[in-house]
């Protein structure tokens, strides 16, 4: 399974089958501001990266989160 989708599924407590790179707070009811903070923390811990405020604000879809991590040298 895709590790980024798995992480979002676990933090948001939704089925991985319901998530894709296009998933966003607009399409996933559980993805609220509190969940977004939990996602940032989980992403930083899981992938051993430090995200800037700008990067955090930019990650409004799973696909953009994937792009940010790839730019940081993370292989997903």
Phi and psi restraints in degrees (range 20) as a CNS / XPLOR table:
assign (resid 1 and name C) (resid 2 and name N)
       (resid 2 and name CA) (resid 2 and name C) 1.0 -60.8 20.0 2
assign (resid 2 and name N) (resid 2 and name CA)
       (resid 2 and name C) (resid 3 and name N) 1.0 121.1 20.0 2
assign (resid 2 and name C) (resid 3 and name N)
       (resid 3 and name CA) (resid 3 and name C) 1.0 -63.5 20.0 2
assign (resid 3 and name N) (resid 3 and name CA)
       (resid 3 and name C) (resid 4 and name N) 1.0 -31.8 20.0 2
assign (resid 3 and name C) (resid 4 and name N)
       (resid 4 and name CA) (resid 4 and name C) 1.0 -73.2 20.0 2
assign (resid 4 and name N) (resid 4 and name CA)
       (resid 4 and name C) (resid 5 and name N) 1.0 -42.9 20.0 2
assign (resid 4 and name C) (resid 5 and name N)
       (resid 5 and name CA) (resid 5 and name C) 1.0 -61.7 20.0 2
assign (resid 5 and name N) (resid 5 and name CA)
       (resid 5 and name C) (resid 6 and name N) 1.0 -41.4 20.0 2
assign (resid 5 and name C) (resid 6 and name N)
       (resid 6 and name CA) (resid 6 and name C) 1.0 -61.2 20.0 2
assign (resid 6 and name N) (resid 6 and name CA)
       (resid 6 and name C) (resid 7 and name N) 1.0 -41.7 20.0 2
assign (resid 6 and name C) (resid 7 and name N)
       (resid 7 and name CA) (resid 7 and name C) 1.0 -64.5 20.0 2
assign (resid 7 and name N) (resid 7 and name CA)
       (resid 7 and name C) (resid 8 and name N) 1.0 -47.0 20.0 2
assign (resid 7 and name C) (resid 8 and name N)
       (resid 8 and name CA) (resid 8 and name C) 1.0 -61.9 20.0 2
assign (resid 8 and name N) (resid 8 and name CA)
       (resid 8 and name C) (resid 9 and name N) 1.0 -40.1 20.0 2
assign (resid 8 and name C) (resid 9 and name N)
       (resid 9 and name CA) (resid 9 and name C) 1.0 -60.8 20.0 2
assign (resid 9 and name N) (resid 9 and name CA)
       (resid 9 and name C) (resid 10 and name N) 1.0 -44.5 20.0 2
assign (resid 9 and name C) (resid 10 and name N)
       (resid 10 and name CA) (resid 10 and name C) 1.0 -66.8 20.0 2
assign (resid 10 and name N) (resid 10 and name CA)
       (resid 10 and name C) (resid 11 and name N) 1.0 -48.4 20.0 2
assign (resid 10 and name C) (resid 11 and name N)
       (resid 11 and name CA) (resid 11 and name C) 1.0 -67.4 20.0 2
assign (resid 11 and name N) (resid 11 and name CA)
       (resid 11 and name C) (resid 12 and name N) 1.0 -42.1 20.0 2
assign (resid 11 and name C) (resid 12 and name N)
       (resid 12 and name CA) (resid 12 and name C) 1.0 -83.3 20.0 2
assign (resid 12 and name N) (resid 12 and name CA)
       (resid 12 and name C) (resid 13 and name N) 1.0 -10.4 20.0 2
assign (resid 12 and name C) (resid 13 and name N)
       (resid 13 and name CA) (resid 13 and name C) 1.0 56.7 20.0 2
assign (resid 13 and name N) (resid 13 and name CA)
       (resid 13 and name C) (resid 14 and name N) 1.0 48.5 20.0 2
assign (resid 13 and name C) (resid 14 and name N)
       (resid 14 and name CA) (resid 14 and name C) 1.0 -128.8 20.0 2
assign (resid 14 and name N) (resid 14 and name CA)
       (resid 14 and name C) (resid 15 and name N) 1.0 160.1 20.0 2
assign (resid 14 and name C) (resid 15 and name N)
       (resid 15 and name CA) (resid 15 and name C) 1.0 -67.1 20.0 2
assign (resid 15 and name N) (resid 15 and name CA)
       (resid 15 and name C) (resid 16 and name N) 1.0 136.6 20.0 2
assign (resid 15 and name C) (resid 16 and name N)
       (resid 16 and name CA) (resid 16 and name C) 1.0 -59.5 20.0 2
assign (resid 16 and name N) (resid 16 and name CA)
       (resid 16 and name C) (resid 17 and name N) 1.0 -30.6 20.0 2
assign (resid 16 and name C) (resid 17 and name N)
       (resid 17 and name CA) (resid 17 and name C) 1.0 -64.4 20.0 2
assign (resid 17 and name N) (resid 17 and name CA)
       (resid 17 and name C) (resid 18 and name N) 1.0 -21.9 20.0 2
assign (resid 17 and name C) (resid 18 and name N)
       (resid 18 and name CA) (resid 18 and name C) 1.0 -87.8 20.0 2
assign (resid 18 and name N) (resid 18 and name CA)
       (resid 18 and name C) (resid 19 and name N) 1.0 -1.4 20.0 2
assign (resid 18 and name C) (resid 19 and name N)
       (resid 19 and name CA) (resid 19 and name C) 1.0 -113.0 20.0 2
assign (resid 19 and name N) (resid 19 and name CA)
       (resid 19 and name C) (resid 20 and name N) 1.0 150.7 20.0 2
assign (resid 19 and name C) (resid 20 and name N)
       (resid 20 and name CA) (resid 20 and name C) 1.0 -151.7 20.0 2
assign (resid 20 and name N) (resid 20 and name CA)
       (resid 20 and name C) (resid 21 and name N) 1.0 177.4 20.0 2
assign (resid 20 and name C) (resid 21 and name N)
       (resid 21 and name CA) (resid 21 and name C) 1.0 -62.6 20.0 2
assign (resid 21 and name N) (resid 21 and name CA)
       (resid 21 and name C) (resid 22 and name N) 1.0 -19.5 20.0 2
assign (resid 21 and name C) (resid 22 and name N)
       (resid 22 and name CA) (resid 22 and name C) 1.0 -86.3 20.0 2
assign (resid 22 and name N) (resid 22 and name CA)
       (resid 22 and name C) (resid 23 and name N) 1.0 -9.3 20.0 2
assign (resid 22 and name C) (resid 23 and name N)
       (resid 23 and name CA) (resid 23 and name C) 1.0 -61.5 20.0 2
assign (resid 23 and name N) (resid 23 and name CA)
       (resid 23 and name C) (resid 24 and name N) 1.0 140.4 20.0 2
assign (resid 23 and name C) (resid 24 and name N)
       (resid 24 and name CA) (resid 24 and name C) 1.0 -149.2 20.0 2
assign (resid 24 and name N) (resid 24 and name CA)
       (resid 24 and name C) (resid 25 and name N) 1.0 174.0 20.0 2
assign (resid 24 and name C) (resid 25 and name N)
       (resid 25 and name CA) (resid 25 and name C) 1.0 -58.9 20.0 2
assign (resid 25 and name N) (resid 25 and name CA)
       (resid 25 and name C) (resid 26 and name N) 1.0 -25.4 20.0 2
assign (resid 25 and name C) (resid 26 and name N)
       (resid 26 and name CA) (resid 26 and name C) 1.0 -73.6 20.0 2
assign (resid 26 and name N) (resid 26 and name CA)
       (resid 26 and name C) (resid 27 and name N) 1.0 -25.5 20.0 2
assign (resid 26 and name C) (resid 27 and name N)
       (resid 27 and name CA) (resid 27 and name C) 1.0 -107.3 20.0 2
assign (resid 27 and name N) (resid 27 and name CA)
       (resid 27 and name C) (resid 28 and name N) 1.0 -10.3 20.0 2
assign (resid 27 and name C) (resid 28 and name N)
       (resid 28 and name CA) (resid 28 and name C) 1.0 -123.0 20.0 2
assign (resid 28 and name N) (resid 28 and name CA)
       (resid 28 and name C) (resid 29 and name N) 1.0 106.8 20.0 2
assign (resid 28 and name C) (resid 29 and name N)
       (resid 29 and name CA) (resid 29 and name C) 1.0 -55.8 20.0 2
assign (resid 29 and name N) (resid 29 and name CA)
       (resid 29 and name C) (resid 30 and name N) 1.0 -35.9 20.0 2
assign (resid 29 and name C) (resid 30 and name N)
       (resid 30 and name CA) (resid 30 and name C) 1.0 -73.8 20.0 2
assign (resid 30 and name N) (resid 30 and name CA)
       (resid 30 and name C) (resid 31 and name N) 1.0 -12.0 20.0 2
assign (resid 30 and name C) (resid 31 and name N)
       (resid 31 and name CA) (resid 31 and name C) 1.0 -86.3 20.0 2
assign (resid 31 and name N) (resid 31 and name CA)
       (resid 31 and name C) (resid 32 and name N) 1.0 78.0 20.0 2
assign (resid 31 and name C) (resid 32 and name N)
       (resid 32 and name CA) (resid 32 and name C) 1.0 -102.9 20.0 2
assign (resid 32 and name N) (resid 32 and name CA)
       (resid 32 and name C) (resid 33 and name N) 1.0 -172.4 20.0 2
assign (resid 32 and name C) (resid 33 and name N)
       (resid 33 and name CA) (resid 33 and name C) 1.0 -65.1 20.0 2
assign (resid 33 and name N) (resid 33 and name CA)
       (resid 33 and name C) (resid 34 and name N) 1.0 -36.0 20.0 2
assign (resid 33 and name C) (resid 34 and name N)
       (resid 34 and name CA) (resid 34 and name C) 1.0 -67.7 20.0 2
assign (resid 34 and name N) (resid 34 and name CA)
       (resid 34 and name C) (resid 35 and name N) 1.0 -42.0 20.0 2
assign (resid 34 and name C) (resid 35 and name N)
       (resid 35 and name CA) (resid 35 and name C) 1.0 -63.5 20.0 2
assign (resid 35 and name N) (resid 35 and name CA)
       (resid 35 and name C) (resid 36 and name N) 1.0 -36.5 20.0 2
assign (resid 35 and name C) (resid 36 and name N)
       (resid 36 and name CA) (resid 36 and name C) 1.0 -61.2 20.0 2
assign (resid 36 and name N) (resid 36 and name CA)
       (resid 36 and name C) (resid 37 and name N) 1.0 -40.0 20.0 2
assign (resid 36 and name C) (resid 37 and name N)
       (resid 37 and name CA) (resid 37 and name C) 1.0 -66.0 20.0 2
assign (resid 37 and name N) (resid 37 and name CA)
       (resid 37 and name C) (resid 38 and name N) 1.0 -40.7 20.0 2
assign (resid 37 and name C) (resid 38 and name N)
       (resid 38 and name CA) (resid 38 and name C) 1.0 -65.5 20.0 2
assign (resid 38 and name N) (resid 38 and name CA)
       (resid 38 and name C) (resid 39 and name N) 1.0 -38.1 20.0 2
assign (resid 38 and name C) (resid 39 and name N)
       (resid 39 and name CA) (resid 39 and name C) 1.0 -63.6 20.0 2
assign (resid 39 and name N) (resid 39 and name CA)
       (resid 39 and name C) (resid 40 and name N) 1.0 -44.1 20.0 2
assign (resid 39 and name C) (resid 40 and name N)
       (resid 40 and name CA) (resid 40 and name C) 1.0 -59.7 20.0 2
assign (resid 40 and name N) (resid 40 and name CA)
       (resid 40 and name C) (resid 41 and name N) 1.0 -47.1 20.0 2
assign (resid 40 and name C) (resid 41 and name N)
       (resid 41 and name CA) (resid 41 and name C) 1.0 -61.0 20.0 2
assign (resid 41 and name N) (resid 41 and name CA)
       (resid 41 and name C) (resid 42 and name N) 1.0 -45.2 20.0 2
assign (resid 41 and name C) (resid 42 and name N)
       (resid 42 and name CA) (resid 42 and name C) 1.0 -65.3 20.0 2
assign (resid 42 and name N) (resid 42 and name CA)
       (resid 42 and name C) (resid 43 and name N) 1.0 -40.6 20.0 2
assign (resid 42 and name C) (resid 43 and name N)
       (resid 43 and name CA) (resid 43 and name C) 1.0 -62.9 20.0 2
assign (resid 43 and name N) (resid 43 and name CA)
       (resid 43 and name C) (resid 44 and name N) 1.0 -45.6 20.0 2
assign (resid 43 and name C) (resid 44 and name N)
       (resid 44 and name CA) (resid 44 and name C) 1.0 -62.5 20.0 2
assign (resid 44 and name N) (resid 44 and name CA)
       (resid 44 and name C) (resid 45 and name N) 1.0 -42.9 20.0 2
assign (resid 44 and name C) (resid 45 and name N)
       (resid 45 and name CA) (resid 45 and name C) 1.0 -70.8 20.0 2
assign (resid 45 and name N) (resid 45 and name CA)
       (resid 45 and name C) (resid 46 and name N) 1.0 -45.4 20.0 2
assign (resid 45 and name C) (resid 46 and name N)
       (resid 46 and name CA) (resid 46 and name C) 1.0 -66.3 20.0 2
assign (resid 46 and name N) (resid 46 and name CA)
       (resid 46 and name C) (resid 47 and name N) 1.0 -42.8 20.0 2
assign (resid 46 and name C) (resid 47 and name N)
       (resid 47 and name CA) (resid 47 and name C) 1.0 -103.6 20.0 2
assign (resid 47 and name N) (resid 47 and name CA)
       (resid 47 and name C) (resid 48 and name N) 1.0 6.2 20.0 2
assign (resid 47 and name C) (resid 48 and name N)
       (resid 48 and name CA) (resid 48 and name C) 1.0 52.1 20.0 2
assign (resid 48 and name N) (resid 48 and name CA)
       (resid 48 and name C) (resid 49 and name N) 1.0 54.0 20.0 2
assign (resid 48 and name C) (resid 49 and name N)
       (resid 49 and name CA) (resid 49 and name C) 1.0 -130.0 20.0 2
assign (resid 49 and name N) (resid 49 and name CA)
       (resid 49 and name C) (resid 50 and name N) 1.0 163.2 20.0 2
assign (resid 49 and name C) (resid 50 and name N)
       (resid 50 and name CA) (resid 50 and name C) 1.0 -118.5 20.0 2
assign (resid 50 and name N) (resid 50 and name CA)
       (resid 50 and name C) (resid 51 and name N) 1.0 123.9 20.0 2
assign (resid 50 and name C) (resid 51 and name N)
       (resid 51 and name CA) (resid 51 and name C) 1.0 -100.0 20.0 2
assign (resid 51 and name N) (resid 51 and name CA)
       (resid 51 and name C) (resid 52 and name N) 1.0 136.8 20.0 2
assign (resid 51 and name C) (resid 52 and name N)
       (resid 52 and name CA) (resid 52 and name C) 1.0 -78.0 20.0 2
assign (resid 52 and name N) (resid 52 and name CA)
       (resid 52 and name C) (resid 53 and name N) 1.0 164.3 20.0 2
assign (resid 52 and name C) (resid 53 and name N)
       (resid 53 and name CA) (resid 53 and name C) 1.0 -58.2 20.0 2
assign (resid 53 and name N) (resid 53 and name CA)
       (resid 53 and name C) (resid 54 and name N) 1.0 -41.8 20.0 2
assign (resid 53 and name C) (resid 54 and name N)
       (resid 54 and name CA) (resid 54 and name C) 1.0 -60.7 20.0 2
assign (resid 54 and name N) (resid 54 and name CA)
       (resid 54 and name C) (resid 55 and name N) 1.0 -42.4 20.0 2
assign (resid 54 and name C) (resid 55 and name N)
       (resid 55 and name CA) (resid 55 and name C) 1.0 -65.3 20.0 2
assign (resid 55 and name N) (resid 55 and name CA)
       (resid 55 and name C) (resid 56 and name N) 1.0 -40.7 20.0 2
assign (resid 55 and name C) (resid 56 and name N)
       (resid 56 and name CA) (resid 56 and name C) 1.0 -61.3 20.0 2
assign (resid 56 and name N) (resid 56 and name CA)
       (resid 56 and name C) (resid 57 and name N) 1.0 -44.5 20.0 2
assign (resid 56 and name C) (resid 57 and name N)
       (resid 57 and name CA) (resid 57 and name C) 1.0 -67.0 20.0 2
assign (resid 57 and name N) (resid 57 and name CA)
       (resid 57 and name C) (resid 58 and name N) 1.0 -30.7 20.0 2
assign (resid 57 and name C) (resid 58 and name N)
       (resid 58 and name CA) (resid 58 and name C) 1.0 -73.3 20.0 2
assign (resid 58 and name N) (resid 58 and name CA)
       (resid 58 and name C) (resid 59 and name N) 1.0 -27.7 20.0 2
assign (resid 58 and name C) (resid 59 and name N)
       (resid 59 and name CA) (resid 59 and name C) 1.0 -80.4 20.0 2
assign (resid 59 and name N) (resid 59 and name CA)
       (resid 59 and name C) (resid 60 and name N) 1.0 73.0 20.0 2
assign (resid 59 and name C) (resid 60 and name N)
       (resid 60 and name CA) (resid 60 and name C) 1.0 -102.8 20.0 2
assign (resid 60 and name N) (resid 60 and name CA)
       (resid 60 and name C) (resid 61 and name N) 1.0 9.9 20.0 2
assign (resid 60 and name C) (resid 61 and name N)
       (resid 61 and name CA) (resid 61 and name C) 1.0 -143.8 20.0 2
assign (resid 61 and name N) (resid 61 and name CA)
       (resid 61 and name C) (resid 62 and name N) 1.0 161.5 20.0 2
assign (resid 61 and name C) (resid 62 and name N)
       (resid 62 and name CA) (resid 62 and name C) 1.0 -63.8 20.0 2
assign (resid 62 and name N) (resid 62 and name CA)
       (resid 62 and name C) (resid 63 and name N) 1.0 -37.0 20.0 2
assign (resid 62 and name C) (resid 63 and name N)
       (resid 63 and name CA) (resid 63 and name C) 1.0 -62.4 20.0 2
assign (resid 63 and name N) (resid 63 and name CA)
       (resid 63 and name C) (resid 64 and name N) 1.0 -40.0 20.0 2
assign (resid 63 and name C) (resid 64 and name N)
       (resid 64 and name CA) (resid 64 and name C) 1.0 -69.1 20.0 2
assign (resid 64 and name N) (resid 64 and name CA)
       (resid 64 and name C) (resid 65 and name N) 1.0 -37.6 20.0 2
assign (resid 64 and name C) (resid 65 and name N)
       (resid 65 and name CA) (resid 65 and name C) 1.0 -60.1 20.0 2
assign (resid 65 and name N) (resid 65 and name CA)
       (resid 65 and name C) (resid 66 and name N) 1.0 -41.6 20.0 2
assign (resid 65 and name C) (resid 66 and name N)
       (resid 66 and name CA) (resid 66 and name C) 1.0 -61.7 20.0 2
assign (resid 66 and name N) (resid 66 and name CA)
       (resid 66 and name C) (resid 67 and name N) 1.0 -43.0 20.0 2
assign (resid 66 and name C) (resid 67 and name N)
       (resid 67 and name CA) (resid 67 and name C) 1.0 -63.3 20.0 2
assign (resid 67 and name N) (resid 67 and name CA)
       (resid 67 and name C) (resid 68 and name N) 1.0 -45.0 20.0 2
assign (resid 67 and name C) (resid 68 and name N)
       (resid 68 and name CA) (resid 68 and name C) 1.0 -60.4 20.0 2
assign (resid 68 and name N) (resid 68 and name CA)
       (resid 68 and name C) (resid 69 and name N) 1.0 -44.7 20.0 2
assign (resid 68 and name C) (resid 69 and name N)
       (resid 69 and name CA) (resid 69 and name C) 1.0 -65.5 20.0 2
assign (resid 69 and name N) (resid 69 and name CA)
       (resid 69 and name C) (resid 70 and name N) 1.0 -40.4 20.0 2
assign (resid 69 and name C) (resid 70 and name N)
       (resid 70 and name CA) (resid 70 and name C) 1.0 -61.7 20.0 2
assign (resid 70 and name N) (resid 70 and name CA)
       (resid 70 and name C) (resid 71 and name N) 1.0 -42.2 20.0 2
assign (resid 70 and name C) (resid 71 and name N)
       (resid 71 and name CA) (resid 71 and name C) 1.0 -62.5 20.0 2
assign (resid 71 and name N) (resid 71 and name CA)
       (resid 71 and name C) (resid 72 and name N) 1.0 -24.8 20.0 2
assign (resid 71 and name C) (resid 72 and name N)
       (resid 72 and name CA) (resid 72 and name C) 1.0 -88.3 20.0 2
assign (resid 72 and name N) (resid 72 and name CA)
       (resid 72 and name C) (resid 73 and name N) 1.0 4.3 20.0 2
assign (resid 72 and name C) (resid 73 and name N)
       (resid 73 and name CA) (resid 73 and name C) 1.0 89.4 20.0 2
assign (resid 73 and name N) (resid 73 and name CA)
       (resid 73 and name C) (resid 74 and name N) 1.0 9.6 20.0 2
assign (resid 73 and name C) (resid 74 and name N)
       (resid 74 and name CA) (resid 74 and name C) 1.0 -83.7 20.0 2
assign (resid 74 and name N) (resid 74 and name CA)
       (resid 74 and name C) (resid 75 and name N) 1.0 131.0 20.0 2
assign (resid 74 and name C) (resid 75 and name N)
       (resid 75 and name CA) (resid 75 and name C) 1.0 -94.9 20.0 2
assign (resid 75 and name N) (resid 75 and name CA)
       (resid 75 and name C) (resid 76 and name N) 1.0 120.3 20.0 2
